[in-house]
Amino acid sequence: MRTRTVLIALAVLVALAALAVFLGMSRFDTTLEFRVQDSVSGQWVWNAAVRVQDRFIRAFYQSDAGTVPLLFTHLEPGASMLQVSALGYVPVAIPVKLRRGSNRLAQPIRMVGYEIPHLQRFYVFEGLDNGDIVSQIRPVRSDGRAVVNHPCVPLWVAGRVTVQMNHGRPAVESSETGNVRGDELFQGIIPWQWDSRPETIFRYSARIPGSKMKTDPSLYRVIDYVIVVPDPRRISVPDLDAVMSAAPNLSDAHGLAAYLDRQGKNLRYFFDTSWNVKGREE
């Protein structure tokens, strides 16, 4: 009985010693906590590759409520380089000096998206929402497939809404032939929004408020769009706004295209036209 008691006591001591060693190692394990975010949306960066020393993290969706902390463990103390890259983003390299124990970057690593990879064109699809026209802006590849999970590039979007005419009078039904533009109901910049929810496929949308459109009883609209995609490595958002403030409007599409061509590699631009857009709720 005494021998059994001694063995139990020894087992308890060994377990306590192992626990003490584990806690001591955990306490002094060198770790690095940080966040990675898109510089425009403030949200996750898709397929971000993060490296430091011989450690590697691959980050995809993080959260639809904002970024979440990423953590490296079992690092060597001392000077290191934290490297972050993702398709369509400017890579980032940050020198870090790791002390033994926990380390944390106070500010998120802000990644600058400079392109929508493989972008060939945009398609725009509309719906009505309490008198507003909501436009879903869909980036598409050259093979016709949608571009998904891309950087949030700061687009510049403008639109022109006109009455759809058919054979000299306002169209009364959807038609693929005989349509022309009639009276202009709206022209101007259309603010866009970004949807970061994981289940969303097309993340850009824009809204033309009904309050900014001229009232017209016709049933169908034609909407012309210009979507400008800047390269943030070459042109800032304020500079882009200044460039576009001097641009011809969509009523002169040829003049606008020539003007945008002169901007060179600072930007890309795309035109799209939607016919048979319903003008009012039924």
C-alpha positions as CSV (number, residue, x, y, z in Angstrom):
1,M,0.0,0.0,0.0
2,R,2.8,2.3,0.9
3,T,4.6,1.6,-2.4
4,R,1.4,2.4,-4.3
5,T,1.2,5.7,-2.4
6,V,4.8,6.6,-3.2
7,L,4.2,5.8,-6.9
8,I,1.2,8.0,-7.0
9,A,3.0,10.8,-5.4
10,L,5.9,10.5,-7.8
11,A,3.5,10.5,-10.8
12,V,1.9,13.7,-9.4
13,L,5.3,15.3,-9.1
14,V,6.3,14.3,-12.6
15,A,3.0,15.7,-14.0
16,L,3.5,19.0,-12.0
17,A,7.1,19.3,-13.3
18,A,5.9,18.7,-16.9
19,L,3.2,21.3,-16.5
20,A,5.7,23.8,-15.1
21,V,8.1,23.2,-18.1
22,F,5.1,23.6,-20.5
23,L,4.0,26.8,-18.9
24,G,7.5,28.1,-18.8
25,M,8.0,27.3,-22.5
26,S,4.6,28.8,-23.4
27,R,5.4,31.9,-21.4
28,F,8.7,32.5,-23.2
29,D,7.6,31.2,-26.7
30,T,8.3,34.0,-29.2
31,T,5.1,34.9,-31.0
32,L,4.0,37.7,-33.4
33,E,0.4,38.9,-33.7
34,F,-0.8,41.2,-36.5
35,R,-3.6,42.0,-38.9
36,V,-3.7,42.3,-42.7
37,Q,-6.3,44.6,-44.3
38,D,-7.2,46.0,-47.7
39,S,-6.3,49.7,-47.7
40,V,-9.6,50.8,-49.4
41,S,-12.2,48.5,-47.9
42,G,-10.5,47.9,-44.5
43,Q,-11.5,44.3,-44.9
44,W,-9.7,41.0,-45.5
45,V,-7.1,40.4,-48.2
46,W,-7.9,37.3,-50.2
47,N,-5.2,34.6,-50.5
48,A,-2.6,36.6,-48.6
49,A,0.7,34.8,-48.2
50,V,2.6,35.9,-45.0
51,R,6.1,34.8,-44.2
52,V,8.5,35.4,-41.4
53,Q,11.6,33.3,-40.7
54,D,10.6,29.8,-41.7
55,R,7.0,30.3,-40.8
56,F,4.1,30.7,-43.3
57,I,0.4,31.7,-43.1
58,R,-2.1,31.6,-46.0
59,A,-5.1,33.8,-45.2
60,F,-8.4,33.8,-47.1
61,Y,-11.8,35.1,-45.7
62,Q,-11.2,36.2,-42.2
63,S,-14.5,37.7,-41.1
64,D,-17.4,39.7,-42.5
65,A,-17.3,42.0,-39.5
66,G,-13.6,43.0,-40.0
67,T,-10.2,41.6,-40.0
68,V,-9.1,39.1,-37.3
69,P,-5.6,38.7,-35.7
70,L,-3.1,36.4,-37.3
71,L,-0.5,34.7,-35.2
72,F,3.0,33.2,-35.7
73,T,4.4,31.0,-32.9
74,H,7.7,29.4,-32.2
75,L,9.8,32.2,-33.7
76,E,13.4,33.1,-33.0
77,P,14.0,36.3,-31.1
78,G,15.9,39.1,-32.9
79,A,15.6,41.0,-36.2
80,S,13.4,39.5,-38.9
81,M,11.4,40.5,-42.0
82,L,7.7,40.1,-42.2
83,Q,6.6,39.7,-45.8
84,V,3.0,39.9,-47.2
85,S,1.9,39.3,-50.8
86,A,-1.3,38.7,-52.6
87,L,-2.4,38.7,-56.2
88,G,-3.2,42.2,-57.4
89,Y,-1.6,43.9,-54.3
90,V,1.6,45.7,-53.9
91,P,3.8,43.4,-51.7
92,V,4.9,44.6,-48.3
93,A,8.0,43.9,-46.3
94,I,8.2,45.1,-42.7
95,P,11.3,44.8,-40.5
96,V,10.4,43.5,-37.1
97,K,12.5,43.1,-33.9
98,L,11.2,40.2,-32.0
99,R,11.7,40.0,-28.2
100,R,11.3,36.8,-26.3
101,G,7.6,36.3,-25.5
102,S,4.6,37.9,-27.2
103,N,5.0,40.5,-29.9
104,R,2.2,42.5,-31.5
105,L,2.0,45.0,-34.4
106,A,0.0,48.0,-33.2
107,Q,-1.3,48.9,-36.7
108,P,-2.8,46.7,-39.4
109,I,-0.6,45.9,-42.4
110,R,-2.5,47.9,-45.1
111,M,-2.3,46.3,-48.5
112,V,-2.7,48.5,-51.6
113,G,-4.7,46.8,-54.4
114,Y,-3.5,48.0,-57.8
115,E,-5.6,45.9,-60.2
116,I,-8.4,43.4,-60.6
117,P,-6.5,40.4,-61.9
118,H,-7.5,39.1,-65.4
119,L,-10.0,41.9,-65.8
120,Q,-11.3,42.2,-69.4
121,R,-14.5,44.1,-69.0
122,F,-17.5,44.9,-66.7
123,Y,-21.1,43.8,-67.0
124,V,-23.7,45.9,-65.1
125,F,-27.1,44.5,-64.0
126,E,-29.8,46.7,-62.5
127,G,-32.7,46.4,-60.1
128,L,-35.1,48.9,-58.5
129,D,-35.2,49.6,-54.8
130,N,-37.8,52.2,-53.6
131,G,-37.3,54.3,-56.7
132,D,-33.5,54.0,-56.8
133,I,-31.7,52.1,-59.5
134,V,-29.2,49.7,-57.9
135,S,-26.5,48.6,-60.3
136,Q,-24.4,45.5,-59.7
137,I,-21.0,45.9,-61.2
138,R,-19.5,42.6,-62.3
139,P,-15.9,42.2,-63.4
140,V,-15.3,39.6,-66.0
141,R,-12.3,37.7,-67.5
142,S,-11.5,37.3,-71.1
143,D,-13.0,33.8,-71.1
144,G,-16.3,35.2,-69.8
145,R,-15.9,34.0,-66.3
146,A,-16.5,36.3,-63.3
147,V,-13.5,37.7,-61.4
148,V,-14.1,36.9,-57.7
149,N,-12.2,37.7,-54.5
150,H,-10.2,40.5,-56.0
151,P,-8.7,43.7,-54.4
152,C,-11.0,46.6,-53.6
153,V,-9.6,49.0,-56.2
154,P,-11.0,52.6,-55.8
155,L,-13.2,52.8,-58.9
156,W,-14.6,55.9,-60.4
157,V,-18.1,55.3,-61.8
158,A,-20.4,57.6,-63.7
159,G,-23.7,57.0,-65.5
160,R,-26.2,58.6,-67.8
161,V,-29.9,57.6,-67.7
162,T,-32.2,58.3,-70.7
163,V,-35.7,57.3,-71.7
164,Q,-35.7,54.3,-73.9
165,M,-37.4,55.1,-77.2
166,N,-38.7,52.5,-79.7
167,H,-39.8,53.6,-83.2
168,G,-40.2,57.2,-82.2
169,R,-42.1,56.8,-78.9
170,P,-41.3,55.7,-75.4
171,A,-40.8,51.9,-75.2
172,V,-43.7,50.0,-73.7
173,E,-42.1,46.6,-73.6
174,S,-38.6,45.1,-73.5
175,S,-37.1,44.8,-77.0
176,E,-33.8,43.9,-78.5
177,T,-34.3,46.0,-81.7
178,G,-35.4,49.5,-82.7
179,N,-34.3,51.1,-79.4
180,V,-32.7,54.6,-79.2
181,R,-32.0,57.0,-76.4
182,G,-34.5,59.7,-75.6
183,D,-34.7,62.5,-73.0
184,E,-31.9,62.6,-70.4
185,L,-33.1,61.9,-66.9
186,F,-29.7,61.8,-65.0
187,Q,-26.0,62.2,-65.6
188,G,-23.2,62.2,-63.1
189,I,-21.0,60.3,-60.7
190,I,-22.5,57.2,-59.1
191,P,-21.0,56.4,-55.7
192,W,-20.1,52.7,-55.3
193,Q,-20.2,50.3,-52.4
194,W,-18.2,47.2,-51.5
195,D,-19.7,44.0,-50.0
196,S,-17.2,42.0,-48.0
197,R,-19.5,39.1,-47.0
198,P,-18.0,35.7,-47.9
199,E,-21.1,34.5,-49.7
200,T,-21.1,37.5,-52.1
201,I,-19.8,36.9,-55.6
202,F,-20.0,40.4,-57.1
203,R,-18.7,42.9,-54.6
204,Y,-19.2,46.3,-56.3
205,S,-22.5,47.9,-56.5
206,A,-23.7,51.5,-57.2
207,R,-26.9,53.4,-56.6
208,I,-28.6,56.1,-58.6
209,P,-31.1,57.8,-56.3
210,G,-34.5,58.3,-57.7
211,S,-34.5,61.8,-56.2
212,K,-31.7,62.8,-58.5
213,M,-33.5,61.6,-61.7
214,K,-36.0,63.7,-63.6
215,T,-39.6,62.3,-63.2
216,D,-40.8,60.6,-66.4
217,P,-43.8,58.3,-66.9
218,S,-42.1,56.1,-69.4
219,L,-41.6,52.4,-68.6
220,Y,-38.0,51.7,-69.7
221,R,-34.6,53.4,-69.4
222,V,-31.2,53.2,-71.1
223,I,-28.2,53.5,-68.8
224,D,-24.7,54.2,-70.1
225,Y,-21.8,53.7,-67.7
226,V,-18.1,54.6,-67.7
227,I,-16.1,52.7,-65.1
228,V,-12.5,53.9,-64.5
229,V,-10.0,51.6,-62.8
230,P,-7.0,53.6,-61.5
231,D,-3.6,52.2,-60.8
232,P,-2.9,53.5,-57.2
233,R,0.8,53.0,-57.8
234,R,0.6,55.8,-60.4
235,I,-2.3,58.0,-59.5
236,S,-3.9,58.9,-56.1
237,V,-7.7,59.1,-55.6
238,P,-7.6,63.0,-55.3
239,D,-5.6,63.2,-58.5
240,L,-8.0,60.8,-60.2
241,D,-10.9,63.0,-59.1
242,A,-9.1,66.0,-60.6
243,V,-8.5,64.2,-63.9
244,M,-12.2,63.1,-64.1
245,S,-13.5,66.5,-63.2
246,A,-12.0,67.8,-66.4
247,A,-13.2,64.9,-68.6
248,P,-16.0,65.2,-71.2
249,N,-19.3,63.7,-70.0
250,L,-21.0,60.5,-71.3
251,S,-23.0,62.5,-73.8
252,D,-19.7,62.7,-75.7
253,A,-18.5,59.1,-75.4
254,H,-15.9,59.4,-78.2
255,G,-14.4,62.5,-76.7
256,L,-14.4,60.9,-73.2
257,A,-12.6,57.8,-74.6
258,A,-10.0,60.0,-76.3
259,Y,-9.4,62.0,-73.1
260,L,-9.0,58.8,-71.0
261,D,-6.6,57.3,-73.6
262,R,-4.3,60.3,-73.0
263,Q,-4.0,59.3,-69.3
264,G,-1.8,56.4,-70.3
265,K,-1.0,53.8,-67.8
266,N,-2.5,55.7,-64.9
267,L,-5.9,54.1,-65.5
268,R,-8.0,51.7,-67.5
269,Y,-11.6,52.5,-68.5
270,F,-14.6,50.5,-69.6
271,F,-18.0,51.5,-71.1
272,D,-21.1,49.5,-70.6
273,T,-24.7,50.1,-71.7
274,S,-27.9,48.5,-70.3
275,W,-31.1,48.6,-72.3
276,N,-34.5,47.7,-71.2
277,V,-34.0,48.8,-67.6
278,K,-37.3,49.2,-65.8
279,G,-38.1,52.8,-64.9
280,R,-40.6,52.1,-62.1
281,E,-41.9,49.4,-59.8
282,E,-44.9,47.5,-61.1
